[in-house]
Amino acid sequence: MTISTSGFKVNYYSGAYKERFGDNFLLQALDIFKDKTSPLPKLEIDELQENMQSVAASVNRYSSEVSVTERPRSKNRLVEIPHFVTTGNIGAESFQGRRRVGTQRQTAMGELVSDEGIRQYMKFRATKEAYLARALFSGQVLAPYTQDRPVLDFEDEFGQTHATATINATKSGDGLLEDLDTAANAMRFALGGWLSSMRGVVVLCSPEAYKAIKFHKSMLTLVNHGVLPDSNLFNASVKANLPAFQAMTIDGLTFVNTGLLYRDFIPAGTAFMVPVFGANNLIGSDLQPFECYHGCASRDARLAADETESLFFQYGWEDHLHNQTIQSEYGLLPICYNQSMITKLTVNTTEG
């Protein structure tokens, strides 16, 4: 879309990013957080209520008696959505005399505009991944420029902390599978009525924890006896969008080796067991345990006035000498309403 006003031509590119692209953004590819948008810079967040699916009672066929559906009740609070803006400028100095990488010709201005737009989108996805990781593993959102507080802490807001469990993965230990099963059952119990809305469980592991679980003698015994197919330990199901990650599936749990990308949050010998929601019995307008709100545009007055909603905004304009500016803006507010649904695992690998 192109709009010309007062000599300025503004191009809006947000529509080009409706379908997300880019590999190895782990938390986004796993769809742990449900994406939502807001037309306002501030958001009223609610207390999460248990999502118990109620059962209807029978009634007299010919009476006026009826059953009703229950709407969730909640108390709310106002929180400002952290906002991000990225700008890139392209002029004659950007392309004159500069060879296009991989070719023997000068790069074109249109190519640089396209490159800048994609580069800003990838920066958005990397920033979002970092914010999701901090929210999921540390229970915090950095918000230094909002009017609320520099750090939004979910424990302070909602009064919940991560559950904890210990997994014995020592070479002489025999309780690895039982410990994992105990932790998974405790997590399912903590979900309450949300259990019916769960579509899977992922265990996000440090490299040390992943290796200790994958090559534990109890796993190899199951493979050798044909109880656990070796294809489960070398799972390709997550490879489509996550070629940089290892994964395996054991008894309904998908383990992912996060490498060193999340080392600040998943130190050596630890893992996080996380339920993934999204079963088709969820009501779209109701809260889900993990959500990520994307705020409105605020630097472009037209987008702001129209209250346009999008995960990511991008637009560009020319000055009077046809120099191009590409600008992106977006808001990010990931919310973990109940951290007790997440279990932090300590994976013991040394005898003691």
Secondary structure by P-SEA (a helix, b strand, c coil): cccccccbbbbbccccccccccccccccccccbbbbbbccccccccccccccbbbbbbcccccccbbbbbcccbbbbbbbcbbbbbbbbbccccccccccccccccccaaaaaaaaaaaaaaaaaaaaaaaaaaaacccccccccccccccccccccccbbbbbbbbbcccccccaaaaaaaaaaaaaaaacccccccccccccccaaaaaaaaacaaaaaaaaacccccccccccccccccccccccccccbbbbcccccccccccccbbbbbbbbbcccccccccccbbbbbbbbcccaaaaaaccccccccccccccccbbbbbbbbbbbbbbcccccbbbbbcccccc
